[in-house]
């Protein structure tokens, strides 16, 4: 019995009991109020298996999260403006500011055996009004910034994301795409650096999802 107790104590001392730690499984989303300065969300997660590779996207979803028939006319107008801005041929109800931005500090940390050499893609949202269709600006030269983080280089950046515009409908706004290793573990930390004035009833979700396109 003493031998068993000694082995158990050594396992704890060596940190081997951490093998049972649970990691968030992608895809997932959680409600986080990034409209408040100082809000921090962080978690450990496991990169998913994907036949095309291991690119995942990190996003904010901003919406009333109601079905169409449950929204008032004004809520519908706000949702359309959140999705597409002025490019959706909609209008922002009087009294709301359209120059609202989420300013986020993002830190991605590989854990355990995960490689620290990671390619990250981010969007320059200042180019959001380019193009003649709702999402054509996404494919303009210079819209995407691609950075390859080398071994031991800290994966950290600050991004400004507009409240009233999106990239994927349903209030979706990319924070980044990251090329990760399949089934490896990572830590994500997102911190809000500024307050954002939200219309009443709007909620925000943070999501990590599989990327559906081959890279």
Beta strands, then each sheet from edge to edge (+ up, - down):
strand 1: 24-25
strand 2: 28-31
strand 3: 40-46
strand 4: 55-63
strand 5: 101-110
strand 6: 118-123
strand 7: 144-149
strand 8: 155-162
strand 9: 172-179
strand 10: 185-192
strand 11: 203-210
sheet 1: 1+ 3+ 10- 5+ 8-
sheet 2: 2+ 11- 4+ 9- 6+ 7-
end
